[in-house]
Amino acid sequence: MSASLLSAKPPRADARRNYEALLSAGRNVFMRDGTDAPMDDVAKEAGVGRATLYRHFPSREHLFVAIMQDRVDLLDTKARELIDAPDVWEALVQWLLRYDRSATEYRGMSTRVGDGLADDGSPMASACAPMKASFARLFARAQDEGAVRGDVTAVQLLALISALPKHPEQGASADAYLDIVLRGLRP
């Protein structure tokens, strides 16, 4: 075992409480005010100072990634499950609908997800890398079987779904827009 692993200590109880309070506050603030809400509002709602907020989350994107991690992990798992589905087109549509719904819980969330997917150096891109890879395998299978066009990439499709106008009450993309994208995928 390396010396750094031996010397790594678990976080102090108060640091863990602060982290959890910031995550909870971030969810509440982003739900109420959207993902562009002031970070000071997150610190205030968590009952911590700005220094504590930025020690745990150096940027808004770091906080956003921590909030999104469970959804990203579920999408990765689902893509891996669907890779061997008997009907690849239905599997692809099912995953894209899930992806669309998962990227709309907070106002402004889908844009942040889409932007993060396009920037390979961002914290969002790092967090989404396994999910993107699993989806890319599902998408490649759909292309290999002729279920979708060959001139579109998996990342282009994810960015496009993220950029679609969202239904204000339902959060997900308005059906007409998503339907246009899905129809446009067919060869």
C-alpha positions as CSV (number, residue, x, y, z in Angstrom):
1,M,0.0,0.0,0.0
2,S,1.3,3.5,-0.8
3,A,2.0,6.0,1.8
4,S,-0.7,8.3,0.5
5,L,-3.3,5.6,0.9
6,L,-2.1,4.8,4.4
7,S,-2.2,8.5,5.4
8,A,-5.6,9.2,3.8
9,K,-8.1,9.9,6.6
10,P,-11.8,9.7,6.4
11,P,-13.5,13.2,6.4
12,R,-14.2,14.6,9.8
13,A,-17.8,14.3,10.9
14,D,-18.4,18.1,10.6
15,A,-16.9,18.1,7.1
16,R,-19.2,15.3,6.1
17,R,-22.2,17.1,7.6
18,N,-21.3,20.3,5.7
19,Y,-20.9,18.4,2.5
20,E,-24.3,16.7,2.9
21,A,-25.9,20.1,3.9
22,L,-24.4,21.7,0.8
23,L,-25.7,19.0,-1.5
24,S,-29.2,19.2,0.0
25,A,-29.1,23.0,-0.2
26,G,-27.8,22.9,-3.8
27,R,-30.7,20.6,-4.7
28,N,-33.2,22.9,-3.0
29,V,-31.8,26.1,-4.4
30,F,-31.4,24.7,-8.0
31,M,-35.0,23.3,-7.8
32,R,-36.4,26.6,-6.7
33,D,-34.3,29.1,-8.6
34,G,-32.6,27.1,-11.4
35,T,-29.0,26.1,-11.9
36,D,-27.9,29.8,-12.3
37,A,-28.9,30.6,-8.8
38,P,-26.2,32.5,-6.8
39,M,-23.8,30.1,-5.0
40,D,-24.1,32.4,-1.9
41,D,-27.8,31.2,-1.7
42,V,-26.5,27.6,-1.5
43,A,-24.1,28.4,1.3
44,K,-26.7,30.4,3.2
45,E,-29.3,27.7,2.9
46,A,-26.8,25.1,4.1
47,G,-25.8,27.3,7.0
48,V,-22.2,27.5,6.1
49,G,-19.8,30.2,4.9
50,R,-18.6,30.7,1.4
51,A,-15.2,29.3,2.2
52,T,-16.8,26.0,3.3
53,L,-18.8,25.9,0.2
54,Y,-15.9,26.5,-2.1
55,R,-13.6,24.1,-0.1
56,H,-16.1,21.3,-0.9
57,F,-17.2,22.5,-4.4
58,P,-14.6,24.8,-6.1
59,S,-17.2,25.8,-8.8
60,R,-20.9,25.6,-9.5
61,E,-20.1,22.8,-11.9
62,H,-18.5,20.7,-9.2
63,L,-21.6,21.1,-7.0
64,F,-23.9,20.3,-10.0
65,V,-21.9,17.2,-10.8
66,A,-22.2,15.9,-7.2
67,I,-26.0,16.5,-7.4
68,M,-26.2,14.7,-10.8
69,Q,-23.9,11.7,-10.0
70,D,-26.7,9.3,-9.1
71,R,-28.7,10.1,-12.3
72,V,-25.5,9.7,-14.4
73,D,-24.8,6.3,-12.7
74,L,-28.3,5.1,-13.4
75,L,-28.1,6.2,-17.0
76,D,-24.8,4.3,-17.4
77,T,-26.3,1.2,-15.8
78,K,-29.4,1.4,-18.0
79,A,-27.3,1.8,-21.2
80,R,-25.2,-1.2,-20.3
81,E,-28.4,-3.2,-19.7
82,L,-29.9,-2.2,-23.0
83,I,-26.9,-3.0,-25.2
84,D,-28.1,-6.6,-25.6
85,A,-31.8,-5.8,-25.9
86,P,-33.5,-7.7,-28.7
87,D,-34.8,-4.5,-30.4
88,V,-32.0,-2.0,-30.5
89,W,-34.2,0.8,-31.8
90,E,-36.7,0.4,-28.9
91,A,-33.8,0.2,-26.5
92,L,-32.2,3.4,-27.9
93,V,-35.5,5.3,-27.7
94,Q,-36.1,4.0,-24.1
95,W,-32.7,5.2,-23.1
96,L,-33.0,8.6,-24.8
97,L,-36.4,9.2,-23.1
98,R,-34.8,8.4,-19.7
99,Y,-31.9,10.7,-20.5
100,D,-34.2,13.5,-21.5
101,R,-36.2,13.2,-18.3
102,S,-33.1,13.0,-16.1
103,A,-31.6,16.2,-17.5
104,T,-34.6,18.4,-16.8
105,E,-35.2,18.3,-13.0
106,Y,-33.7,21.7,-12.5
107,R,-34.4,24.8,-14.7
108,G,-31.2,25.2,-16.8
109,M,-30.0,21.7,-16.0
110,S,-30.2,20.3,-19.6
111,T,-28.0,23.1,-21.0
112,R,-25.4,22.5,-18.3
113,V,-25.4,18.7,-19.0
114,G,-25.2,19.4,-22.8
115,D,-22.3,21.9,-22.4
116,G,-20.5,19.5,-20.0
117,L,-20.7,16.6,-22.5
118,A,-19.1,18.7,-25.2
119,D,-16.2,19.9,-23.1
120,D,-14.0,16.9,-22.4
121,G,-12.0,18.7,-19.7
122,S,-15.0,19.7,-17.5
123,P,-16.0,18.0,-14.3
124,M,-19.3,17.2,-15.9
125,A,-17.6,15.4,-18.8
126,S,-15.5,13.4,-16.3
127,A,-18.5,12.4,-14.4
128,C,-20.4,11.5,-17.5
129,A,-17.6,9.6,-19.2
130,P,-18.8,6.1,-18.3
131,M,-22.4,6.9,-19.2
132,K,-21.2,8.4,-22.5
133,A,-19.1,5.3,-23.3
134,S,-22.0,2.9,-22.5
135,F,-24.4,5.0,-24.6
136,A,-21.9,5.1,-27.4
137,R,-21.8,1.3,-27.5
138,L,-25.6,1.2,-27.6
139,F,-25.7,3.8,-30.3
140,A,-22.9,2.0,-32.3
141,R,-24.9,-1.2,-32.2
142,A,-28.0,0.7,-33.5
143,Q,-25.9,2.1,-36.3
144,D,-24.3,-1.3,-37.1
145,E,-27.8,-2.8,-37.4
146,G,-29.0,0.0,-39.6
147,A,-31.6,1.2,-37.1
148,V,-30.1,4.8,-37.1
149,R,-28.3,7.0,-39.5
150,G,-24.5,6.6,-39.7
151,D,-23.7,10.3,-40.0
152,V,-24.6,11.2,-36.5
153,T,-22.4,10.7,-33.4
154,A,-23.5,9.6,-30.0
155,V,-22.2,12.9,-28.4
156,Q,-24.0,15.0,-31.1
157,L,-27.3,13.2,-30.3
158,L,-26.9,13.7,-26.5
159,A,-26.1,17.4,-27.0
160,L,-29.1,17.8,-29.3
161,I,-31.5,16.1,-26.8
162,S,-30.1,18.4,-24.0
163,A,-30.7,21.5,-26.2
164,L,-34.3,20.8,-27.0
165,P,-37.0,23.2,-25.6
166,K,-38.4,21.8,-22.4
167,H,-42.1,21.6,-21.4
168,P,-42.5,24.0,-18.5
169,E,-44.8,21.7,-16.4
170,Q,-43.3,18.3,-17.3
171,G,-39.7,19.2,-17.4
172,A,-39.0,16.8,-20.3
173,S,-38.6,17.9,-23.9
174,A,-41.9,18.9,-25.6
175,D,-43.0,15.7,-27.4
176,A,-43.0,17.3,-30.9
177,Y,-39.4,18.3,-30.6
178,L,-38.2,14.9,-29.3
179,D,-40.3,13.1,-31.9
180,I,-38.6,15.2,-34.7
181,V,-35.2,14.2,-33.4
182,L,-36.2,10.5,-33.1
183,R,-37.7,10.5,-36.6
184,G,-34.6,12.2,-37.9
185,L,-32.3,9.5,-36.6
186,R,-33.9,6.8,-38.8
187,P,-32.0,6.1,-42.0
